[in-house]
Amino acid sequence: MIAIAHCRRVMHQVRRRAKRVAALTDGEMLSESHRLQWEARGGTPLKMLLPDVFALAVEAATRELGMTHYPVQIIGGVALFEGGIAEMQTGEGKTLTAVLPAALRGFAGKGCHVLTTNDYLAERDADLLRPVFARLGLTVGCIQQPLDTAARRAAYACDITYGTASEIGFDFLRDRLRTGASATSDKRREMFHTDSAEEAPVQRGQYFALVDEADSILIDEARTPLIIGLQLPNRPAMVSLYRWSNQVVTQLERSIDFLYDEKRRSAFLTEHGCRRVILLSKPALLDSVDTERIYQHVEKSLTAHYGFTLDRDYIVVDDEVAIVDESTGRQMEGRKWQDGLHQAVEAKEAIPLSPQTGSGARITIQTLFRRYEHLAGMTGTAATARREFKRVYERKVTVIPTHKRCRRTGQPTRIFVTQAAKREAVFREIVRLVAEKRAVLIGTPSVFASQALSERLDQEGLAHSVLSAVHHEQEAKIVEKAGLPGRITIATNMAGRGTDILLHDHVREAGGLHVIATEMHSSKRIDRQLIGRAARQGDPGGYQFFLSLDDELLTVLPPGKLRRLQSRARGGNTGELSSAWLRLFHRTQHRLEKLHIKQRKQMLKQEQEQLKKYNRMGLDPFLELVEN
């Protein structure tokens, strides 16, 4: 851990120098910035320039935004520059904190990437802070969809570039494809061939990355690699196979014809199931498909039916399947499941099948960010993942103190036998809180759960807002108003993350925002992110969990064990259970966390082995062509 005492000492230096900078004119500030940039680009260690550059950045924010950095924000800025992961509580002003290390690294002239969780936040922060950086003589770019190659190259040429991790990662892969296309397959050359001006990479390299919501991007999203797919024609036989596989899964019996692993979300045909699949009537088109491929696609269809749920794992927008990120509740734009799973889900939803894909280039989140010369991150929930940050990224976690004392209070967790009993209890609690003029934020695990609760509130005539995974800008505007008296906001996991909830004075006097968590998630950090929406910046606030034995978290338990637990609980003739049952949820959550850590570790190990192998062969390890 970077010593807080050291960060405090540097913070006091910065504040003393900021007082002197306050006496400078705008022109004198800019001249001083240019002088420091020459020093930085001339080889002077940035650490020696830190107090002066931070002081200029503090004053620039004060003049341009009317916002002066708190001491704890300067402490956070020092920790980020030192190459750490700063745990800053929700509402402590991470956006303004990021100005300090971004400006200092920007002075080096090698490119600074500031990464957020979605395009809306990237554009918002870039537009907000562009005038601040301009006062320091720095340029700001923003990577958005859909930008053409020339616009992306111009954005990366700026001193500071805002964007999402996926966009930065995909641009890295596209650069590899551009520079590697001439030496690889005809198919890849055909797809990525451009004129000579377009062949140049858009990125300047991987110098410094500052990751907002670092736990979400660097850990939660790390189980899904970034893959650029090559679209391949949908052969009629394959379309027929997807449709037929989707139909036959309803004829297969679990535990006899196939086994389903809840933890790994994978289905496997048994010998009995293989025989049954072969004997089933098939379209004539499947005569050209080998038996092994038929087995594989039936297993994919089984996985799509048993492991992936509409409005939880994905949503359907304009006849297209959009993957939903569990940790944020947002669409994972540009992502598709591989090896036919995406088409299996499309067949399940009876929508047009997207083209089959081969993999043109891929990289894991871990490997992408390990390539940066300097890496830092901010989040409200890093301490519990400090070992993984250290092992994977060699980054230390520093817990930054809050500007004001936290006044968040938690109520005892309530546990129910059924989902219906839980929803009724949640509804009664909402009514009670609204009567007290409190603002209420209800966190749900899926769009389906949000809609079910919304319908119940509609029946009783209670006005409310629902945030899903579709419109980032719209959800941000709703979240901004979530602190009004009697306001009810239903949010899928962390929808609206990155947007402040400003409390009305009446709400503050009544006890502040109250968060109701309707389920525990697969990671304790995701739960902490949700309850962290209450009691920000010294405001009052509270939270409470409502759980049931029908919750998604418990579906990873063996079906027989779960049925026995539910049967035992129902024998108590009551809708609510004792707190002793909470241990079951905590144990299950802990097991899932360990499983996900193992999966990320295995994925990184496999990729590192591939890197070594390809490097020995003189090949680009990030380029591949695997046809389905």
N, C-alpha and C positions, 0 to 999 in steps of 0.2 A: 504494500500500500504506500502511495506517495504521502509523505508526512504532512498532515494538516498544518502543523506548526510552521513548516517551510512555506507552504502556500500563504499562510497568514502574514509571514514576514514580507513576502513579495507583494502581497495585497497592500500593505501599508506603504511600501515604496511607490506603488502605482498611484495611490490616492494622493500622496504628497506631490508627485509630479503632475497629476491631473489638475491640481490647484494652480500650478504655474502655467499650464497649457490654457487654462480658462482665460488668462489675460491676453492671449494671442489673438490677432485678427484672423479671419478666414484665410487670407492670403499667407500669413505667416505660418498657420497650421499646415497648409498645403506644402509650403517650402520645406518645413521641417519633415513632413512625410516623405517628400522626394529625397531629402538628404539621407534619411534612414533606409529608404529603398536602395539607394546606391551602395550604402554600407552592407546591407543584407546580400545584394547581388555581387558584391565585391569580395565576399568571403567572411565577413564578420559573423561570428556565431550568433544565431537568433536569440539564444538565451541571454546574451549580453544586451540585446536591444529590447528585450521584453518589457521592462518597466516603462520605457519611453513610448513604445508602440501602443501598449495597453492604455497608457494615459491619453494618447491622441484618440484612440478608439472610444474611450469613455466620454471624452468631450464631444466627439463627432456625434455620438448617439444622443447626448444631451441637447446639442444645438438642433439636430435634424428631427428628432422624435419627441423631444421633451422628456426623455426617459434616461435617468442616470443609474448606472449599475450599482446594485447593492454590494456591500463587502463580500457577501457569500457568492455572488455571481462572479466577482473577480477571482475569488478563491477557486471556483469551479473552472474558470478560464485558465488559471495556472495549471491545475491538475490535467486539463485537456491538452495543453501544450506539452506537458511533460510526457505525454503519450499514454494516458490512462483512460479508464472508463469511470466517468463521474456519475455517482448516484445522486441525482437531484430530485427531490420530491416533486410531484405533480403541482404545477402552478408556481414554481420558483423562478420561472423566466429563462428557460433553456435557450429559447430563440435569441434573446439578447446576449446571453452568455456566450453563444457560439461566435458572436462578432469578434471577440478578443483573439482566440487562437486562429480563426480564419484570416483575420487581418494580418497577423504576424507571419503566418505561413505564406499568405499571399504576397508579402513583401519580397519573398525569395524569388518570385517570378516563375515558378515551376508548375503552377496549377494547383488549386485547392478544391477538392470536391466535398460539398456539404450535402449529405443525403438524408432525405425524409421518407415517410412511409407511403406518400401518394403524390400525384402530380399537382393536385390542388395546393397542398401545403408547400411544395417546392416553389410553385409560382408565387404564392402569397408571401413567403419569406423573402424570396429574391426581390420582389417589387417593394416590400417594406424596407429592406435594408440596403437597396441599391444606392439611395442618396447618402446613407451613412458611409459606405465604402468609397463613394465618389469624393467625399470630403478628404479622404486619405489618399486620393490619387489611384484608387483601385477600380478595376472594371468587374462587372458581374454578368454572368450568363445563366441561362436556365434551360435545361433539357426537358422538353415536353413531347408528348405524342400529339400529332404526327409532325415532326420536324424533318426536313430533307437533309441530305448529307452535308451540304454546304453550311446550312444553318447550325447543324450540330458541331461542325468543325469550328465555326466562329464562336459558339458558346464555350467550347473547351479551350479556346485561345484566350479567354478572359482569365483574370487573376483568380477569380472565385466562381465556381460553377455549381449551381444548385440542381438537384435531380433526385430520382429515386434509385435505390440500389439495383433494381432490375434493369432500368434503362442504362445506367452506367455499365452494368455487367454485360448487357446485350451489345452495347457499343464496343466493349472490349472484344467480345467474340466476333462481331462483324469486322473489326479491324484485323483479327487473325485470319478471317476468311478472305478479306481483300488481299492481304499480303501473302497468303498461302495458297490462293486459288490457282495461280499459274503453275504451281508445282504439284497439284493434286488431281483428283479425278475430273474427267470431262463433264460429269453432271454438276459438280460444284463450280467448275470454271464457267459453265454455261449460265448458272444461276447468279453468279456474283461478278461476272465480267462487266467492266465499265471502262470508260475512256481513261487515259493516263492521269488526268487531274483528279478523277474520283478514286484512283487506286491508293492515294495517300491516306494513312490512318486519320481518324477524326480526333482521337485522344493524343495528348502529348506524353502520356506515361502515367505511372501510379506513384505520385509523390506524397500527397497527404489526403487522407479521407477523414472527415468528421461525421460520424453517424449519429443522427438523432434516433431516439427509441432503439438504442443499440441492442437491447436484449431481444426485441422482436426481429430485427433484421439479421443480427449476427448469430443468433441462437435458434429462435423459433422457426425462421424461414430457412435455416441451414439444412433441413432434412430434404428440401426440394432443390435440386440443381437447376441452374439456368441452362436452358437448352434452346438452340436455334434449330428449328425443324425445317427440313426440305420437303415441300409438298410434292407428293407423288400421286399419279392418277389413281382414282378409285376404280379398280377392276371390278366388273360386274360380279365375279365369283366372290370377291371379298365382301362386297356390299350384301350379297345374299347370305354369306356366312355370318356377318354381324346380326342381320335380322333374324335368321334361323336360330342362332345361339340364344338370342334374347327370348325367343318363344319357348325353347326346350327347357330352360332353367326352371320353369314352373312345374315341369313334369319330374324333376329330380328330387329325391328325398334326402334331407340333411342327415348326416351320420351313417347313411347307408350308401348313397350314391356319391356323396362328397363330404369333405370336412371343411369347416370354416374356422380360421384362426382369428378371433376377435382382436387380439392385440396387434397382429401384423396386417390385419385387413386383407387376408389372402384366402382364396378358396382352392381346394385341391380335389380332383376326382379320385375316387377309390377304384380298385380293380372292377368292382361291381358296376360303378358308375361309368367307367370306360366302355365296358361291354354294352351297357344300356344305350349310351350315346351312339355307338356304332350301329346298333340295331334299329335306331329310330329312322323314320322315313325322312329323306333329305331331298332338296331341290336338285334337279339335274346339274345345275351349275357347280355344285359342290363335288362332282365327280373328279374335277381337276385339282382339288385341294387335298393335300396329304393328311393322313389321319392325325399325326402329331399336332399339326396346326389347328385342326378341328378341336382337339382336346384343349389346346391353349386358349382358344377364343371362347369356348364354353366356360372355362375357368374364369376368364375375364368378365364374362357376363354374370356369372355367379357373384364375383367380387363387386360388380357394379350394383347388383340387387341387394346384397347383404351388407356391404361395407360403406356405401355412399348414398346419402339421403338428400333429396331435393330440399332446398331452403336451409340446409345445414352445411353440407360440404360443397354445394354448388347451387347456382340459380340459373334459370333459363331466361335469356333476354333476346328478343327478336330472333327466336329459333336458333339461338346459340347457347351452348353450355359455358358458363363463366365460373371458374373455380373460386371458392370463398376461403380466405385465410382464417383459420380458427382463432388465432391470437388477436386479430384486429377486426374480424367481421367484415372485411372489405374484399372486393374483387381482386384477384391476382391477375392483373391485365397482362395479356401476352403469354400466359401459362397454359399448357395443355398436359394432361396425363399421357404417359408414353405407353408404347407396346400394345396399342389397341384398346386400352382402358377408356380413353376419351370417347372413342367411337362406340364402345359398349354402353357407356352412359347415355350417349345420344340415341342409340337404338332403344334403350330402356324408356326414354322420354318421347319416343316416336317423333323425332324431329329429323331434318335432313342430316346425313352424315357428312362431317367435314372431311377434307382430303386426308388420306393416310399420310403419315409423316415418317421421314427418316431423320436421323440426327446428324446435322452438319457440323455443329460445334457445341461443346458443353463445358461448364465449369461449376464447381460448387461454390457457395457463398464463402466457405472457409478459405478455399484456395484463392479466390478473387481478392479478399481483403488481406490475406497474408502476403500478397505481392506488393502492397503499399509500403513505401519507405517509412512513412509515419502514419499511425492509425490512432484515432481517439473516438470515444463514444459517450453519449449522454443517455440516461434513462432514469426512471424513478424506481426501478427494481433490478439492480445489478448485484447486490451483495450476495444473494442466495446462489448466484451463478459464478461467483468469483473464481472457483476452481477451473471451470470450463473456459472462462476468459483467459486465465493464465496458461492453461495447457494448450489451447488451440491458437490463441492470438498473441500470447506472451504480453498481455496487458494486465496491469494491476487495477483493482477497483478502489476508488476513493469515495467514501461517504461524505458528502458535503452537508454541513449543518443547514438547517432551515433559517430563513430570514426572521421568521416569527415562530413562537412555540406552537406546535401542532395541537389542535383542540378536538381532534377526531375521537368519537366514542363508538364502541361497538356493542351491539345488543346480542344476547345469547342466540346461537343458531337453533332454528326450529326444523325438525325432521318429521316427514309424513310418510305414510305407507304408500299412497298413490299420488300420481301427478295431479289428478283432479282435486284432491283434498289440499294439496299444496297451493294450487292456483286460487282456490277459494280463500285460503288464509292470506295469500298475497293481496288479493283484492280487498279484503277487510282492512288490512294494514294500510293500503293506499288511501282508502276512504278516511281512515282515522288521521293520517298525516295531512291530507288535503284540508280537513276540517280545522287543523291547527295552523293553516296558511304556510305549511312547509312546501318546499320544492322537492319533488321526488324523481329520482332517476332509477329505472329498473333495468338491470343487466340481464339479458337472455342469451342462451347458447346458440340460437338459430333464428332464421327468419320465420320459420314455422311457429316456434314458441312465441315470438313477438306478435304474430298475427292472432294466435289463440288468445293471448292476454288482451290484445286490442279489441277483439270481438266481445270479450266479457265486459270491458269498460264501456264499449258502445251500447251494450244492452242496458247498462245502468245510466246512460247519458252523461258519462264523465269525459270531458274534452281531454285529449292527449295527443302527443306527437310520436311517430314511430320512425326510428332511424334504421335503415337496412344497409346493404353493401353496395348500393347502386350509385347514388349521387353525392360525391364528396363535398362539393360547394354547398349544396342544399343542406346536408347534414350539419355542416359547420354553422350555418345560420340558425338552425334549430337549437343546437347545443348552446349557442351564445345566449338564447332566451330561456334556457332550462333553469335559471335561477330565480324566476318570477314566482310570486306567491301562488300556491295552489297548482303550479305547473307540473304536469305529469309527462315524463319523457321515457319512452321505451327504446332501449338501444341494444343492438346485437353486439355482444361482447364490448369491444372498445371503439365502436363507431363514434366519430367525432373527436377521437384522440388528437391532441395537438391544438385544440381550441379551448380557450378559457371559458369557464362557466362563471359569469359575474352575478353575484347575489344581490337581490333587491334588499333594501334596508329592513323591510318587514320580515323577509325570510331570515335574515341574519338575527333579528331580535327573537324570532320564533324557534331558533335552534339550528338554522342553516339547511343546506342540502342534505337529504337523506338518501343513501344508496341501498337499494334492495337487490341482492344477488340471488337470482332464482336457481342457480346451480353452481357447483364447484367445477373448475375446468381441469384440463389435463396437466396444468402446471400451476403451482402456487403463485408464481410471478404474475400470471394472467389475472388471478383473483385480486392480487395486490394492486394491479393497475386499475381495476374497476373501482375498488373501494377508495383508491387514492383520488378519485374525482371529488370526494367530499372533504371539507375542512382544508381548503387551500389558503395559503398566505395568512394563516392565523385566524381564518374564519371558523365559526363553529360548524359542526356537521356530524353525521353518524352513518352507520351501516349495519346491515343484518343479512345473514344467509338464510334462505329457505330451501330445503332439500327434500328429496323423496327417493324411495327405492326404485322408482321408474326412471331416474335420471340417467342421462347418457353416459356419465362417468362410470357407472356400475355395469354397463353393457360389456365391458372388457372382461368381466368375471365369467368363468365357465357357466353356460346356461343352466346346468343342473344345480350348481351352488346358488346362483341368483334366485332360482325358483324356490329353493328350500328356504332361503332367507326371507323372501317375500311371504311365503306361506307361514313361517314362524311369526312374522310381524303381524300378519292379519289375524292370527290367533289371539292377539291382545284385545280385539274388539274396540279399537280406538283409531282415530285417524292420525293422531300425533304420537311420535315415539320419544323415548327418553334420550338424553344427551349421550348415553353410552354408545348409541349407534354411530356417533360421529367418528369414532375410531375406524369404522369400516371405510368411510369416505377418505380419511387421511391416508390410510394404508394403500388404498387403490390409487390415489393420486401419486403417492410416493413411488409406487411400482411403475406407473406410467412415465414419470419423470426419468427414472433409471433406464427404462426401455428406450426412450427418445435420446438420451445421452449416448447409449450404446449404439443406436442407429447412426447418429451423427459421427461418432468415433469411427465406426466401420466404413462409412462413406468416405471420410477424409483419408483413412488408411488406404482404401482401394485406389483413390485418385492419386495419392502420393506414389504408390507403387507404379501406376500407369505413367506418371510424370518421369520417373526414373527410367522405366523401360523405353519410352518413346525418345527420351533424350539420348540414351545410348544408341538408338537406331538412327538418330539425326532427324526425327520427325517432330512435327508440332503436336504436342500432347493434347491440345484443346480441339483439334480438328478430327472429325470422324465422319463416316457415312454408313449408317446402319439402316437398311431398308426393312420395313415391316412386311 
